Amino acid sequence: MAGAGTGKTRALTHRIAYGVQTGAYDPARVMALTFTTRAAGELRTRLRQLGAAGVNARTFHAAALAQLSHFWPQAVGGPLPRILESKGRLLGQAAEQLRLRVDTAALRDAAAEIEWRKVSRMPLADYARAAESRSLPATLPAERMTALQERYE
């Protein structure tokens, strides 16, 4: 672990470029992974400047989606299911169906609650109890947040 500005990206890109230039790495078989699109772009730029343009630099999500797209037809068959860009629109539709009046901030809070619940591996039935002790938006108290998540699912 290292903080911002400590040279993590520099160390990583120089190490990859050195491996490519010495022949230790085939650039077509190296992938640099990061969390954000911006960081992936920075990795690509630096690798290109260091002579390792053939190295793939992606976000974890982009790499996973590329693999899923490639292997889905062989492993499962049929077209790849549609992947949502964000849950916002779907949550908005769910809120509308429940006749809940929520603003964009409340929908963002609801999306964060869904992520928290899923990362916690908490079934929706258990969430109703846990939500009572969580800080929720005034427009979405525990009962409404649970109903919204149920509708979203």
C-alpha positions in Angstrom: 0.0 0.0 0.0 1.2 3.4 -0.9 -0.3 6.9 -1.0 -0.9 9.2 -3.9 2.3 10.4 -5.6 4.6 7.7 -4.3 5.4 6.3 -7.7 3.2 3.2 -7.9 2.2 3.8 -11.6 5.8 4.7 -12.5 7.2 1.6 -10.9 4.5 -0.6 -12.6 4.9 0.9 -16.1 8.7 0.8 -16.0 8.7 -2.8 -14.8 6.4 -3.8 -17.6 8.2 -1.8 -20.2 11.6 -3.3 -19.1 10.2 -6.8 -19.3 8.8 -6.1 -22.8 12.1 -4.5 -24.0 14.2 -7.3 -22.7 12.0 -10.0 -24.2 10.9 -11.4 -20.9 7.3 -10.4 -21.6 5.3 -10.7 -24.8 3.4 -7.5 -24.8 0.3 -9.3 -26.2 0.2 -11.5 -23.1 0.5 -8.8 -20.5 -2.5 -6.9 -19.0 -2.2 -4.1 -16.5 -5.3 -3.8 -14.4 -6.6 -0.8 -12.4 -9.8 0.5 -10.9 -10.7 3.6 -12.8 -10.9 4.4 -16.5 -8.7 7.4 -15.9 -6.0 5.3 -14.4 -6.2 2.8 -17.2 -5.8 5.6 -19.7 -2.8 6.9 -17.8 -1.2 3.4 -17.8 -1.7 3.1 -21.6 -0.2 6.5 -22.2 2.9 5.8 -20.0 3.4 2.3 -21.5 3.2 3.7 -25.0 5.8 6.4 -24.1 8.0 3.7 -22.7 7.8 1.6 -25.9 5.4 -1.0 -24.6 2.4 0.0 -26.7 1.2 -3.5 -27.2 0.4 -4.1 -23.5 -3.3 -4.1 -22.6 -4.3 -1.7 -19.8 -7.9 -1.9 -18.6 -10.1 -1.5 -15.6 -11.0 -4.7 -13.7 -14.6 -4.2 -15.0 -13.6 -3.8 -18.6 -11.3 -6.8 -18.5 -14.0 -9.0 -16.9 -16.6 -7.8 -19.4 -14.3 -8.6 -22.3 -13.7 -12.1 -20.9 -17.4 -12.6 -20.3 -18.2 -11.5 -23.8 -15.6 -13.9 -25.2 -16.5 -17.0 -23.2 -20.3 -16.6 -22.7 -21.2 -18.1 -26.1 -19.0 -21.2 -25.5 -19.8 -21.7 -21.8 -23.5 -20.8 -21.7 -24.6 -20.3 -25.3 -26.8 -17.6 -26.8 -26.2 -13.8 -26.7 -24.6 -12.1 -23.7 -27.2 -10.7 -21.3 -27.6 -6.9 -21.4 -25.3 -5.3 -18.8 -26.6 -2.1 -17.1 -24.4 0.9 -17.2 -25.8 1.9 -13.8 -28.7 1.0 -11.5 -30.1 4.6 -11.5 -32.7 4.2 -14.3 -33.9 0.8 -13.0 -34.1 2.1 -9.4 -36.1 5.1 -10.7 -38.5 2.9 -12.5 -38.9 0.7 -9.4 -39.5 3.8 -7.2 -42.1 5.1 -9.8 -43.9 1.7 -9.7 -44.0 1.9 -5.9 -45.2 5.5 -6.1 -42.2 6.8 -4.1 -41.2 10.3 -4.6 -37.4 10.3 -4.6 -34.7 12.6 -6.0 -31.4 11.7 -7.6 -29.6 11.9 -4.3 -32.0 9.4 -2.7 -31.6 7.1 -5.7 -27.8 7.2 -5.3 -28.3 6.4 -1.6 -30.5 3.5 -2.5 -27.9 2.2 -5.0 -25.2 2.4 -2.3 -27.5 0.5 0.1 -27.9 -2.2 -2.5 -24.1 -2.4 -2.9 -23.6 -2.5 0.8 -26.2 -5.3 1.3 -24.7 -7.4 -1.6 -21.1 -6.9 -0.4 -22.3 -7.9 3.1 -23.9 -11.0 1.5 -27.1 -10.1 3.3 -30.4 -11.5 2.0 -33.1 -9.0 1.5 -35.1 -10.6 4.3 -32.3 -9.8 6.8 -31.8 -6.3 5.4 -35.2 -5.1 6.7 -33.9 -5.5 10.3 -30.5 -4.1 9.6 -31.9 -1.1 7.8 -33.5 0.1 11.1 -30.1 1.0 12.5 -28.6 2.5 9.3 -28.6 6.1 8.4 -31.0 6.4 5.5 -32.5 9.3 3.6 -35.6 10.8 5.1 -37.6 10.0 2.0 -36.5 6.3 2.2 -36.9 5.0 5.7 -36.1 1.4 6.3 -39.6 0.1 5.2 -39.5 2.0 1.9 -35.8 1.2 1.3 -36.6 -2.5 1.7 -39.6 -2.2 -0.6 -37.5 -0.4 -3.2 -34.8 -3.0 -3.1 -37.4 -5.8 -3.4 -38.9 -4.1 -6.5 -35.4 -3.5 -7.9 -34.5 -7.2 -7.5 
